[in-house]
Amino acid sequence: MDNKRIVVALGRNAFGKTFPEQQQNVKKAAVAIADLVEAKYQVVITHSNGPQVGMIQTAMTEFARLDPDDRTVAPMSVCGAMSEGYIGYDLQNAIREELINRGIYKTVSTIITQVRVDPFDIAFSEPSKIIGRYMTKEEAEAEEEKGIDIEPKVEITYDDFMKMQFQVGEIISCEAVPKSKKLLCSQVKIGSQVKQIVSGIRKYYTPEEMVGKKVMVLVNLKPAKLAGVLSEGMLLCAEDAEGNLALMTPEKAMPSGAEIC
């Protein structure tokens, strides 16, 4: 029986929803696992992590909302790795302690894994488990009604504002900026002129989606180079609490070059 191996699968709710609950629950699991080790089995433990991933993702999102300059929202894959690490840490310690108490001296190790999945799996279009913060329709509507409060900037005069020139532009071509994951370079028709404008919106729009859009442009911004590419203006965007960007577009059909006032 020395060479027999058994896989123990711990379900998504086996650890509880808080750190104290998890530390208590892993001790219970450790007793059962130690029984298998004592029976001369090699034990491999797998676990689900839905509640833990949701907790991490919610926390990271909230940090990013409160301090968008210094913190970013963590991708779900990174949240998964974080959860594997701290669940494994608690399990490893609990199992090791239980084994030592029984006079069994075996190595207990945590391994962070990645799983290859089918990107066309129908489960992706019909998700059934909640990850992260959950709100009812009423709560979501209440959050929207709150709006977003941002830190006020230095007050400017009417004369300061009048120095800025805003116009409607039409994007006639767009491409990704080489060696940059964030930037798009757009050729924007503003009246009879065409300006090249670089924007950090690649995460939210593809070059193909940009072409043909009517956008709001700050046209007299001093030219500057971004990632080595000249930018001759600024596309106006709105930003939500999570840092997601959306281009500002005219509500009604407007010709390129129309003044925004």
C-alpha positions as CSV (number, residue, x, y, z in Angstrom):
1,M,0.0,0.0,0.0
2,D,3.0,2.3,0.2
3,N,2.8,3.3,-3.4
4,K,-1.0,4.0,-3.5
5,R,-2.0,7.6,-4.1
6,I,-5.2,9.2,-3.3
7,V,-6.6,12.6,-4.3
8,V,-8.6,14.6,-1.8
9,A,-10.9,17.3,-3.3
10,L,-12.0,20.1,-0.9
11,G,-15.1,21.9,-2.1
12,R,-15.6,25.7,-2.5
13,N,-17.3,26.1,0.9
14,A,-14.8,23.9,2.8
15,F,-12.8,26.8,4.1
16,G,-15.5,29.4,5.2
17,K,-15.6,33.0,4.1
18,T,-13.1,34.6,6.5
19,F,-9.5,34.1,7.6
20,P,-10.5,32.9,11.1
21,E,-13.1,30.4,9.6
22,Q,-10.5,29.1,7.2
23,Q,-7.9,28.5,9.9
24,Q,-10.4,26.5,12.0
25,N,-11.8,24.5,9.0
26,V,-8.4,23.5,7.7
27,K,-7.6,21.9,11.1
28,K,-10.6,19.7,10.7
29,A,-9.5,18.7,7.1
30,A,-6.0,18.1,8.4
31,V,-7.2,15.4,10.8
32,A,-8.9,13.4,8.0
33,I,-5.9,13.9,5.7
34,A,-3.4,12.8,8.4
35,D,-5.5,9.6,8.8
36,L,-4.8,8.8,5.2
37,V,-1.1,9.6,5.5
38,E,-1.0,7.4,8.6
39,A,-2.6,4.6,6.5
40,K,0.4,4.8,4.2
41,Y,-1.3,6.7,1.3
42,Q,0.4,9.3,-0.8
43,V,-2.0,12.3,-0.6
44,V,-2.6,14.9,-3.2
45,I,-5.0,17.7,-2.2
46,T,-7.0,19.9,-4.6
47,H,-9.4,22.6,-3.6
48,S,-11.9,25.0,-5.0
49,N,-11.5,28.7,-4.3
50,G,-14.6,30.7,-5.4
51,P,-15.3,32.6,-2.2
52,Q,-11.6,33.3,-1.7
53,V,-11.1,34.6,-5.2
54,G,-14.1,36.8,-4.9
55,M,-12.8,38.3,-1.6
56,I,-9.4,39.1,-3.1
57,Q,-10.9,40.5,-6.3
58,T,-13.3,42.7,-4.4
59,A,-10.5,44.0,-2.1
60,M,-8.2,44.8,-5.0
61,T,-11.0,46.5,-6.9
62,E,-11.8,48.6,-3.8
63,F,-8.1,49.6,-3.4
64,A,-7.9,50.6,-7.0
65,R,-11.1,52.7,-6.7
66,L,-9.8,54.5,-3.6
67,D,-6.3,55.1,-5.0
68,P,-6.3,54.6,-8.8
69,D,-2.8,56.2,-9.2
70,D,-1.0,53.7,-7.1
71,R,-3.2,50.6,-7.3
72,T,-4.7,48.6,-10.1
73,V,-7.5,46.0,-10.4
74,A,-5.9,42.5,-10.3
75,P,-6.8,40.1,-13.2
76,M,-8.9,37.1,-12.1
77,S,-6.0,34.8,-12.9
78,V,-3.8,36.7,-10.5
79,C,-6.5,36.6,-7.8
80,G,-6.7,32.8,-8.4
81,A,-3.0,32.4,-7.8
82,M,-3.2,34.6,-4.6
83,S,-6.0,32.4,-3.3
84,E,-4.0,29.2,-4.0
85,G,-1.1,30.6,-2.1
86,Y,-2.9,31.5,1.1
87,I,-5.2,28.5,1.1
88,G,-2.2,26.3,0.6
89,Y,-0.3,28.1,3.3
90,D,-3.0,27.4,5.9
91,L,-3.6,23.8,4.7
92,Q,0.1,23.1,4.7
93,N,0.7,24.4,8.2
94,A,-2.4,22.6,9.6
95,I,-1.5,19.2,8.0
96,R,2.2,19.5,9.0
97,E,1.2,20.2,12.7
98,E,-1.2,17.3,12.7
99,L,1.4,14.9,11.3
100,I,4.0,16.1,13.8
101,N,1.6,15.6,16.7
102,R,1.3,12.0,15.5
103,G,5.0,11.5,15.3
104,I,4.9,11.5,11.5
105,Y,7.7,13.5,9.8
106,K,6.8,14.0,6.1
107,T,7.2,17.0,3.9
108,V,4.0,19.0,3.1
109,S,4.3,21.3,0.1
110,T,2.0,23.8,-1.7
111,I,2.1,24.1,-5.5
112,I,0.6,26.9,-7.4
113,T,-1.0,25.4,-10.6
114,Q,-2.5,26.7,-13.8
115,V,-5.2,24.9,-15.7
116,R,-5.7,24.9,-19.5
117,V,-9.4,25.4,-20.4
118,D,-11.4,25.4,-23.6
119,P,-12.0,29.1,-24.5
120,F,-15.2,28.1,-26.3
121,D,-16.7,26.2,-23.4
122,I,-20.4,27.1,-23.2
123,A,-19.9,27.6,-19.4
124,F,-18.3,31.0,-20.2
125,S,-21.5,32.3,-21.7
126,E,-23.7,30.9,-18.9
127,P,-21.8,31.6,-15.6
128,S,-23.4,30.0,-12.6
129,K,-21.2,31.1,-9.7
130,I,-20.8,34.5,-8.2
131,I,-17.3,35.9,-8.0
132,G,-16.6,39.1,-6.1
133,R,-19.1,41.6,-4.9
134,Y,-22.8,40.8,-5.5
135,M,-25.5,43.4,-5.6
136,T,-29.2,43.1,-6.1
137,K,-30.8,45.3,-8.8
138,E,-31.9,47.8,-6.2
139,E,-28.5,48.0,-4.7
140,A,-26.9,48.5,-8.1
141,E,-29.3,51.3,-8.9
142,A,-28.6,52.9,-5.5
143,E,-24.9,52.8,-6.2
144,E,-25.4,54.4,-9.6
145,E,-27.5,57.2,-8.0
146,K,-24.7,58.0,-5.6
147,G,-22.5,59.1,-8.4
148,I,-18.7,59.5,-8.0
149,D,-17.0,62.1,-5.8
150,I,-13.5,63.0,-6.9
151,E,-10.9,65.3,-5.3
152,P,-11.4,68.9,-6.5
153,K,-8.7,70.5,-8.5
154,V,-7.5,74.1,-8.3
155,E,-10.2,76.6,-9.2
156,I,-9.7,78.3,-12.6
157,T,-11.1,81.5,-14.0
158,Y,-13.4,81.9,-16.9
159,D,-10.5,83.3,-18.9
160,D,-8.5,80.2,-18.2
161,F,-11.3,78.0,-19.5
162,M,-11.7,80.1,-22.6
163,K,-8.1,79.4,-23.6
164,M,-9.1,75.7,-24.2
165,Q,-10.6,74.8,-27.5
166,F,-12.9,71.8,-27.7
167,Q,-14.2,70.5,-31.0
168,V,-15.9,67.4,-32.5
169,G,-13.6,65.1,-34.3
170,E,-14.1,62.1,-36.5
171,I,-11.6,59.2,-36.3
172,I,-10.6,58.2,-39.8
173,S,-7.9,55.7,-38.9
174,C,-6.4,54.1,-35.8
175,E,-3.6,51.7,-34.9
176,A,-1.9,50.3,-31.8
177,V,1.3,52.0,-30.7
178,P,4.2,49.6,-31.0
179,K,5.8,48.4,-27.8
180,S,2.9,49.8,-25.7
181,K,0.0,47.8,-24.2
182,K,-2.0,51.0,-23.4
183,L,-1.8,53.4,-26.3
184,L,-3.7,53.8,-29.5
185,C,-2.7,56.3,-32.2
186,S,-5.7,57.9,-34.0
187,Q,-5.9,60.2,-37.0
188,V,-8.7,62.5,-36.2
189,K,-10.4,64.8,-38.8
190,I,-11.4,68.1,-37.2
191,G,-12.9,70.4,-39.8
192,S,-10.5,70.5,-42.7
193,Q,-7.5,69.4,-40.5
194,V,-6.3,66.0,-39.5
195,K,-4.6,65.7,-36.1
196,Q,-2.7,62.7,-34.7
197,I,-3.7,61.9,-31.2
198,V,-2.3,59.2,-28.9
199,S,-4.7,58.0,-26.1
200,G,-4.3,55.4,-23.3
201,I,-7.5,53.6,-24.2
202,R,-6.3,50.4,-25.8
203,K,-7.7,48.3,-23.0
204,Y,-11.2,49.6,-23.8
205,Y,-11.3,49.9,-27.6
206,T,-9.7,48.1,-30.5
207,P,-8.4,50.1,-33.5
208,E,-11.2,48.8,-35.6
209,E,-13.8,50.0,-33.1
210,M,-12.3,53.5,-33.1
211,V,-12.6,54.1,-36.8
212,G,-15.7,56.2,-37.7
213,K,-16.4,57.4,-34.1
214,K,-17.3,61.0,-33.5
215,V,-15.4,62.2,-30.4
216,M,-14.8,65.2,-28.3
217,V,-11.3,66.7,-28.6
218,L,-9.2,69.2,-26.8
219,V,-7.5,70.5,-30.0
220,N,-5.1,73.2,-28.7
221,L,-3.2,71.1,-26.2
222,K,0.6,71.5,-26.7
223,P,2.0,68.6,-28.8
224,A,3.9,66.0,-26.9
225,K,5.4,62.6,-27.5
226,L,4.0,59.5,-25.9
227,A,6.0,56.3,-26.2
228,G,8.0,58.1,-29.0
229,V,4.8,59.0,-31.0
230,L,3.7,62.6,-31.5
231,S,0.3,63.5,-30.0
232,E,-1.4,66.7,-31.1
233,G,-4.4,66.8,-28.8
234,M,-6.5,64.9,-26.4
235,L,-9.6,62.7,-26.7
236,L,-12.0,63.4,-23.8
237,C,-13.1,60.4,-21.8
238,A,-15.2,59.7,-18.7
239,E,-13.8,57.4,-16.0
240,D,-15.9,55.3,-13.6
241,A,-15.1,54.3,-10.0
242,E,-13.1,51.2,-11.2
243,G,-11.0,53.2,-13.5
244,N,-12.7,52.1,-16.7
245,L,-12.7,54.7,-19.5
246,A,-15.4,55.6,-22.1
247,L,-15.0,58.1,-24.9
248,M,-17.1,61.2,-24.7
249,T,-19.3,61.4,-27.9
250,P,-21.9,63.9,-29.1
251,E,-25.5,63.0,-28.1
252,K,-26.7,64.0,-31.6
253,A,-25.2,63.9,-35.0
254,M,-22.6,66.7,-35.3
255,P,-20.1,67.4,-38.1
256,S,-16.4,67.1,-37.5
257,G,-15.1,70.5,-36.4
258,A,-18.2,71.6,-34.6
259,E,-17.3,73.7,-31.5
260,I,-18.0,72.3,-28.1
261,C,-19.0,75.1,-25.8
